[in-house]
Amino acid sequence: MNYQWYPGHMTKAIRMMQENIKLIDLVIELLDARIPFSSRNPDIDRLAAGKFRIVLLGKADLADPACNRQWIRYFQERQIPVQEIDSRVKNGMKAVYGMAREACREKIERDRRRGIVNRPVRAMVVGIPNVGKSTFINSFVGRACAQTGNRPGVTRGKQWIRLDRGLELLDTPGILWPKFEDQQVGMRLAFIGSLNDETILMDELACDLIRCLVRLYPQALPGRYDIEGTGEPSRVLEQIAEKRGCYGKGQEPDLERAAALLVEDFRSGRLGRLTLERP
């Protein structure tokens, strides 16, 4: 299956980022801890060149803890400040505030020498669709100030949010890039819901997910569905349909229903804490 999705509003979003980046001191890049490499938009490096950066591993509670530690080491070795977060329970929010101020310490000191005091650090929050930017901002600020949703593309315009006298945040729409050169990247983005499900053949996506899980976490499917969980992915999907009572006409296994159930179980963490990429 060809994994591509680039709705028209993303071109407008990139233009908006280009227009506002000159106002920004710091870029806070939110990644999905389950696929830190694939959830990094390569266009961000170009757009944010010369700006202070920090990386947040979002949805870290859904990712393999050992892999979280490996990815934290990976970014630290590259001198990139990094923090794992679970925005739903505000885990790591205090640390993020300190990291933002520390990342811009040179800028703050430079302002002070020039007699500029109480000028807030301006940070742009960026990431791909459905990576949890708005949920992070709401947890970080402590109130429902950014619109959230469980589908990609909820945030369409820019929002300035003043945290306190020391920090202002600019929320931006989730931005993909126009073409995935590596279809494995597109596939992993589809796994986490960053592509529009209506553009995806869900049974094929589920078979791709089964292949990944059998290779990386062979006990995940047997543990969740009480199935053998090996063999051809289509047969494994049939086993899931039979165990979960997903039948269509003539009592044939309904692979579409089983596929949707499997993908949702992965996205919600019901298959366990899983990471699909290693540094």
C-alpha positions in Angstrom: 0.0 0.0 0.0 1.2 3.5 -0.8 1.2 5.7 2.3 0.6 9.4 1.5 -1.6 12.2 2.8 -1.0 15.9 2.4 -4.2 18.0 2.8 -4.2 21.5 1.3 -4.2 23.3 4.6 -0.6 22.1 5.4 0.8 24.3 2.7 -0.8 27.2 4.4 0.5 26.0 7.8 4.1 25.8 6.5 3.8 29.4 5.1 2.5 30.5 8.5 5.5 29.0 10.2 7.9 30.6 7.8 6.3 34.0 8.5 6.4 33.6 12.3 9.7 31.9 12.8 11.5 35.2 13.0 9.5 36.0 16.1 10.6 32.8 17.8 13.5 32.2 20.3 12.9 28.5 20.8 11.4 25.6 18.9 9.7 22.8 21.0 9.5 19.8 18.8 7.0 17.1 20.0 7.7 13.5 18.8 5.8 10.3 19.3 8.0 8.2 21.6 6.9 5.0 19.8 8.4 6.2 16.5 10.8 9.1 17.3 12.5 8.9 13.9 9.5 8.7 11.7 7.6 11.4 13.6 10.3 14.0 13.0 9.3 16.3 10.2 12.5 16.9 8.1 11.1 20.3 7.1 11.4 21.5 10.7 15.2 21.4 10.6 15.1 23.8 7.6 12.4 26.1 9.0 14.0 26.3 12.5 17.6 26.6 11.5 19.5 28.8 13.9 16.8 28.6 16.7 17.2 27.0 20.1 15.6 23.6 20.1 14.3 21.1 22.6 12.7 17.7 21.8 9.8 16.1 23.8 9.1 12.4 23.5 5.3 12.6 23.8 3.0 9.6 24.6 6.0 8.1 26.4 3.6 6.2 28.6 2.6 4.1 25.5 6.3 3.4 24.5 8.7 0.8 25.8 10.5 2.3 28.8 13.9 0.8 27.8 13.6 2.3 24.4 12.6 5.7 25.9 15.9 5.6 27.7 17.8 4.7 24.5 16.2 7.6 22.6 16.9 10.1 25.4 20.6 9.0 25.2 20.5 9.4 21.4 19.4 13.1 21.6 21.6 13.9 24.5 24.6 12.6 22.6 23.7 15.1 19.9 23.5 18.0 22.4 19.7 18.2 22.0 17.8 18.8 25.2 15.2 16.1 25.5 12.4 15.1 27.9 9.9 12.3 27.9 6.3 13.4 28.8 2.9 12.0 29.4 0.7 15.1 28.9 -2.5 13.5 30.2 -1.1 13.3 33.8 1.3 16.3 33.4 4.3 14.1 33.8 7.5 16.1 33.0 5.8 19.5 32.7 7.9 21.3 35.3 11.1 19.9 33.7 10.0 21.3 30.3 9.6 24.8 31.7 13.1 24.7 33.1 14.5 23.3 29.9 12.9 26.1 27.8 14.5 28.8 30.1 17.8 27.0 30.2 17.9 26.5 26.4 17.5 30.3 26.0 19.8 31.3 28.8 22.3 33.0 26.4 19.4 35.0 24.9 18.1 36.0 28.3 21.5 37.1 29.5 22.1 39.0 26.3 18.8 40.9 26.8 19.7 41.6 30.5 23.0 43.2 29.4 21.1 45.4 27.0 18.8 46.5 29.7 15.9 44.4 28.5 14.1 42.8 31.4 11.0 40.6 31.7 10.9 40.0 28.0 9.4 36.5 27.7 11.0 33.6 25.8 8.8 33.0 22.7 8.5 29.3 21.8 6.9 27.6 18.9 5.4 24.2 19.5 5.7 22.0 16.4 5.1 18.4 15.3 3.2 16.2 13.0 -0.6 15.7 13.1 -2.0 13.8 16.0 1.3 13.8 18.0 -0.4 15.5 21.0 0.7 19.1 20.7 -2.5 20.6 21.9 -2.8 18.2 24.8 0.7 19.0 25.8 0.0 22.8 25.7 -3.1 22.4 27.8 -1.2 20.4 30.4 1.7 22.7 30.3 -0.3 25.9 30.7 -2.8 24.3 33.1 -6.0 25.1 31.3 -7.9 24.2 28.2 -6.5 26.9 26.0 -5.6 25.0 22.9 -8.2 23.0 20.9 -7.6 19.2 21.1 -8.9 16.2 19.2 -8.1 12.5 18.6 -7.9 13.0 14.9 -5.1 14.6 12.8 -5.6 18.2 11.7 -7.6 19.7 14.5 -5.4 22.7 15.0 -5.7 24.9 11.8 -4.6 28.4 12.8 -2.0 29.9 15.0 -2.6 30.6 18.7 -0.3 32.7 21.0 -0.6 31.5 24.6 1.1 33.4 27.5 2.3 31.0 30.2 3.6 33.7 32.5 5.9 36.7 32.2 8.8 34.3 31.3 7.4 32.2 28.5 4.9 32.5 25.6 3.9 29.6 23.3 2.8 29.6 19.7 0.7 26.6 18.8 0.9 25.6 15.2 -1.0 23.1 13.1 0.4 19.6 12.7 2.5 19.5 9.5 3.5 16.5 7.4 5.8 16.7 4.4 4.6 16.4 0.8 6.2 13.0 0.0 7.5 10.1 2.0 10.6 8.9 0.3 10.6 5.9 2.6 7.2 4.2 2.7 8.2 2.5 6.0 8.0 6.0 7.5 4.5 6.6 6.0 3.4 3.2 7.3 4.5 4.0 10.9 2.8 7.4 10.8 -0.4 5.5 9.8 0.0 3.2 12.7 -0.1 6.1 15.2 -3.0 7.9 13.4 -1.0 10.8 11.8 -2.5 10.0 8.4 -6.2 10.2 7.7 -7.7 6.7 8.3 -10.1 7.3 5.4 -7.2 7.2 3.0 -5.9 3.9 4.4 -6.8 0.3 3.6 -7.2 -0.8 7.2 -6.7 -4.5 6.7 -3.4 -3.9 4.8 -2.3 -1.5 7.6 -3.2 -4.2 10.2 -1.1 -6.8 8.4 1.9 -4.4 8.2 1.4 -3.8 12.0 1.3 -7.6 12.6 4.6 -8.0 10.8 6.2 -5.4 13.0 4.9 -6.8 16.2 5.9 -10.4 15.4 9.4 -9.2 14.7 9.8 -6.8 17.7 7.3 -8.0 20.3 6.3 -11.6 19.5 4.3 -12.0 22.7 2.1 -8.9 22.2 -0.6 -10.5 20.1 -0.8 -13.8 21.9 -0.9 -12.0 25.2 -3.7 -9.7 24.1 -5.9 -12.0 22.0 -5.0 -15.5 23.3 -3.9 -16.6 19.8 -0.9 -18.3 18.3 0.1 -15.0 16.6 2.5 -16.5 14.1 2.3 -17.3 10.4 0.9 -15.2 7.6 -0.4 -11.8 8.8 -3.7 -12.4 7.1 -4.1 -15.6 9.0 -3.2 -13.9 12.3 -5.8 -11.3 11.5 -8.4 -14.1 11.0 -7.4 -15.5 14.4 -8.1 -12.1 16.0 -11.4 -11.8 14.2 -12.4 -15.3 15.5 -11.3 -14.6 19.0 -13.1 -11.2 19.2 -16.3 -12.4 17.4 -15.8 -10.2 14.3 -18.0 -12.0 11.8 -19.8 -10.9 8.7 -22.4 -12.5 6.5 -22.3 -16.3 6.4 -20.2 -16.2 9.6 -17.1 -15.3 7.6 -14.4 -13.5 9.6 -14.8 -9.7 9.2 -11.2 -8.7 8.6 -12.0 -5.0 8.4 -13.5 -5.0 11.9 -10.6 -7.1 13.2 -8.1 -4.8 11.6 -9.7 -1.6 13.1 -9.8 -3.3 16.5 -6.1 -4.3 16.3 -4.9 -0.8 15.2 -7.0 0.9 17.9 -5.6 -1.5 20.5 -2.1 -0.5 19.4 -2.8 3.2 19.4 -4.4 3.1 22.9 -1.7 1.0 24.5 -3.9 -2.0 25.1 -1.2 -4.2 23.4 1.4 -3.0 25.9 4.1 -0.4 25.9 5.6 -0.8 22.4 8.3 1.1 20.5 8.6 0.4 16.7 11.9 2.2 16.1 15.3 2.0 17.8 18.1 4.7 17.7 
